Amino acid sequence: MTSILRPCGPAPPAAIYSDVASAFAAFQAHAKANGYALRQRDSRPFRTLFVCDRAGKYDARGKQKDVHSSKRRQNTGSKKCECPMRVALVQDKVSRQWEVRVLEATHNHAASADSTAYPAHRIASAPAEIRASIDTLAKAGLPNA
């Protein structure tokens, strides 16, 4: 059986937003429809940077050679592949509106076949009562199962 890989869709389109939260929601909706997800990399008072969730390198925490092999984590992996796609959200100092600036539009990986491959999309698609239950348990200090 052969698998047909489709490329990731385009970066979020140029737009103006009133706040970072609404921009991020629009980014995630666009990314979900195009086979990828975004995460916030850093934020400053007038600029917020979003990157593909596959940006960065594999972090081999728990795999250090000085840790005894019986305590070393086995069979770990990562989705990270140093994807260069980046989008900045910059606030105009006069109008206080947030403008989208695509810094790098291309991905170096194929699109995911299913949006449930991304935790951000799974959480967003969960019914409101389940999300409320998760929030309540988290505030009570209970781990999610």
Secondary structure, 3 states (H helix, E strand, C coil): CCCCCCECCCCCCCCEECCHHHHHHHHHHHHHHCCCCEEEEEEECCEEEEEECCCCCCCCCCCCCCCCCCCCCCCCCCCCCCCCCEEEEEECCCCCCEEEEEEECCCCCECCCCHHHCHHHHHHHCCHHHHHHHHHHHHCCCCCC
